[in-house]
Amino acid sequence: MPEVIVAGAGPTGIFLASELRLHGVDVVVLDREPEPNAIIRALGLHSRSIEIMDQRGLAGEFAAAGTRYPLDGFFAGILRSAPELDTTHPYVLGIPQTATEAVLTRRALELGVDIRRASEITGLAQDAAGVTATLADGTELRARYLVGCDGGRSTVRSLAGIGFPGEPSRREFLLGEVELTAAPELVAAVSSRVRETHRDFGAGPAEGGAFRVVVPADGVAEDRAVPPDLEELKQQLRTYAGTDFGARSARWISRFGDATRLAEAYRAGRVFLAGDAAHVHPPFGGQGLNLGLQDALNLGWKLAAAVNGWAPEDLLDTYFTERHPVAADVLNTTRAQSELVSTDPGPQAVRKLLTELMEFDTVNRHLIGKITALDIRYDFGPGPDLLGRRQRDVRLEQGTLYERMHTGRGILLDRTGELLLEGWEDRVDQIVEPAWEPQTPSLLLRPDGHVAWLESEPDDDGLPSSGSQADLVDALETWFGPPSLPSMVQPAG
């Protein structure tokens, strides 16, 4: 039997499955649809997600499939040049969700992930030893854990009894890829004019000569499971643009709303949630898919540690304590941006004021940090500002730091050659290299790249500070469990 069942073969579920396979976990991915979804909701990866793909050796594939764009204007469409950012990827990678999913699926299959389509979960039961999923055809599948990555209307979340409080959609939008017979110059000119007052309107070129169109819908549909048709899209185009641009031959049309909801818990026993199953929000800032990928990165190594038997007792609980506040902040940020695109006088006054404030580098950096997720710092207790943050890539004597992280293991970057790792070698790789970037101290990195310990200078009395070797042992035990052999690391002095 598999050790983990993942429900949902979208980017979050597929990436999570790959993270589990890096650690040798047997995983099966179940998806209700017989084929990958052709609907393109997400259009890009932000800096933190590109870092993650770089860390797993996928940056080249994503770069080849996408296009780099500057980060200007990604907070509520307010055009301000992005500040200098602490990352080797200070841009947005424009790439349709279908291409992102294709790259991740290829990697998952290379790693041996078992992907089963036309497999819908209709029931689940769990006990102290595992979870049993019942499928629509009546068959049952047993595993030690199950993760719901099955979208905003998650069946797994409902079956697990996890609440999903928040606000329902107040507005809806139609999104589709269609052919337009109007001249491209006319489409661009009209779209630019309409966007002066309706920033949630757009019509731009897509692959294969089609156009990607988004336009406000005529109210909120009673049943969002029923897709809109071409005539409904054309009517809304005429309402907002005065023309339907000769829309025809739709590849696909869907609707989405501005509902904002956050799961009360990310775990119910042996059942977990990730991605849209745990949180939904308006698309402003393009953060939804990115947030899900980052959930998967956080959960993957922790769940693998539990399966492989070395997880500290409360490690799985840190998935919720770390990721739930991040999602709550994203929800607040998208709520704010949703208000800032309103044409009402009050929101427009706030938008004007914020536009002025973003002239200050500190404000601009703060807001871009929220969009890119570069501002995330998990609470690992008192310590230097870098503690709890993700470490940016740095150049080593041979290659780069991220090139050494492709296996998904922890990393001890040792500038002194005096740090001892005996007992954790099966979980952490030690890199002894005093010649790396001089501003980078010795570091202990979790498999997700967050700094769990860093070397610091002795205090004024010459005594070791919180970055001592004894504290390194504490950090190793906190995040990587007890050593397999008695530790030989002794306090300095």
RAURZI-V101695 format. One record per backbone hydrogen bond with DSSP energy under -1.0 kcal/mol. NH is the residue of the N-H (numbers start at 0). CO is the residue of the C=O. If there is no record, write none. Layout:
nh:NH co:CO
nh:NH co:CO
This chain:
nh:2 co:25
nh:3 co:25
nh:4 co:144
nh:5 co:27
nh:6 co:146
nh:7 co:29
nh:13 co:9
nh:14 co:10
nh:15 co:11
nh:16 co:12
nh:17 co:13
nh:18 co:14
nh:19 co:15
nh:20 co:16
nh:21 co:17
nh:22 co:19
nh:23 co:20
nh:24 co:19
nh:27 co:3
nh:28 co:113
nh:29 co:5
nh:30 co:115
nh:44 co:92
nh:47 co:371
nh:49 co:45
nh:50 co:46
nh:51 co:47
nh:52 co:48
nh:53 co:49
nh:54 co:50
nh:55 co:51
nh:56 co:53
nh:57 co:52
nh:61 co:57
nh:62 co:58
nh:63 co:59
nh:64 co:60
nh:66 co:93
nh:68 co:91
nh:73 co:70
nh:77 co:74
nh:79 co:77
nh:86 co:84
nh:90 co:88
nh:91 co:68
nh:92 co:44
nh:93 co:66
nh:94 co:42
nh:96 co:41
nh:99 co:95
nh:100 co:96
nh:101 co:97
nh:102 co:98
nh:103 co:99
nh:104 co:100
nh:105 co:101
nh:106 co:102
nh:107 co:103
nh:108 co:104
nh:109 co:105
nh:110 co:106
nh:112 co:107
nh:113 co:26
nh:115 co:28
nh:117 co:32
nh:118 co:30
nh:121 co:133
nh:122 co:133
nh:124 co:131
nh:126 co:129
nh:130 co:142
nh:131 co:124
nh:132 co:140
nh:133 co:122
nh:134 co:138
nh:135 co:119
nh:137 co:134
nh:140 co:132
nh:142 co:130
nh:144 co:2
nh:145 co:269
nh:146 co:4
nh:147 co:271
nh:148 co:6
nh:153 co:150
nh:157 co:153
nh:158 co:154
nh:159 co:155
nh:160 co:157
nh:161 co:156
nh:166 co:259
nh:172 co:255
nh:173 co:214
nh:174 co:253
nh:175 co:212
nh:176 co:251
nh:177 co:210
nh:178 co:247
nh:181 co:244
nh:186 co:182
nh:187 co:183
nh:188 co:184
nh:189 co:185
nh:190 co:186
nh:191 co:187
nh:192 co:188
nh:193 co:189
nh:194 co:190
nh:196 co:193
nh:197 co:193
nh:200 co:197
nh:201 co:213
nh:203 co:211
nh:205 co:209
nh:209 co:206
nh:210 co:177
nh:211 co:203
nh:212 co:175
nh:213 co:201
nh:214 co:173
nh:216 co:171
nh:218 co:216
nh:225 co:222
nh:232 co:228
nh:233 co:229
nh:234 co:230
nh:235 co:231
nh:236 co:232
nh:237 co:233
nh:238 co:234
nh:239 co:235
nh:240 co:236
nh:241 co:237
nh:246 co:243
nh:247 co:178
nh:250 co:176
nh:251 co:176
nh:253 co:174
nh:255 co:172
nh:257 co:170
nh:259 co:166
nh:260 co:279
nh:261 co:164
nh:262 co:277
nh:263 co:162
nh:267 co:270
nh:270 co:267
nh:271 co:145
nh:272 co:265
nh:273 co:147
nh:276 co:273
nh:277 co:274
nh:278 co:274
nh:279 co:260
nh:285 co:282
nh:290 co:286
nh:291 co:287
nh:292 co:288
nh:293 co:289
nh:294 co:290
nh:295 co:291
nh:296 co:292
nh:297 co:293
nh:298 co:294
nh:299 co:295
nh:302 co:298
nh:303 co:299
nh:304 co:300
nh:305 co:301
nh:306 co:302
nh:307 co:303
nh:309 co:304
nh:310 co:304
nh:314 co:311
nh:317 co:314
nh:318 co:315
nh:320 co:316
nh:321 co:317
nh:322 co:318
nh:323 co:319
nh:326 co:322
nh:327 co:323
nh:328 co:324
nh:329 co:325
nh:330 co:326
nh:331 co:327
nh:332 co:328
nh:333 co:329
nh:334 co:330
nh:335 co:331
nh:336 co:332
nh:337 co:333
nh:338 co:334
nh:339 co:335
nh:340 co:336
nh:341 co:338
nh:347 co:343
nh:348 co:344
nh:349 co:345
nh:350 co:346
nh:351 co:347
nh:352 co:348
nh:353 co:349
nh:354 co:350
nh:355 co:351
nh:356 co:352
nh:357 co:353
nh:358 co:355
nh:359 co:356
nh:363 co:359
nh:364 co:360
nh:365 co:361
nh:366 co:362
nh:367 co:363
nh:368 co:364
nh:369 co:365
nh:370 co:366
nh:371 co:367
nh:372 co:368
nh:374 co:368
nh:375 co:372
nh:377 co:387
nh:379 co:377
nh:386 co:383
nh:387 co:450
nh:388 co:385
nh:390 co:448
nh:395 co:398
nh:400 co:393
nh:403 co:400
nh:404 co:401
nh:407 co:404
nh:409 co:426
nh:410 co:444
nh:411 co:428
nh:412 co:442
nh:413 co:430
nh:423 co:420
nh:426 co:423
nh:427 co:423
nh:428 co:409
nh:430 co:411
nh:432 co:413
nh:435 co:432
nh:439 co:436
nh:442 co:412
nh:443 co:452
nh:444 co:410
nh:445 co:449
nh:448 co:445
nh:450 co:388
nh:451 co:443
nh:452 co:443
nh:454 co:441
nh:458 co:462
nh:461 co:458
nh:467 co:464
nh:471 co:467
nh:472 co:468
nh:473 co:469
nh:474 co:470
nh:475 co:471
nh:476 co:472
nh:477 co:473
nh:478 co:474
nh:479 co:475
nh:483 co:422
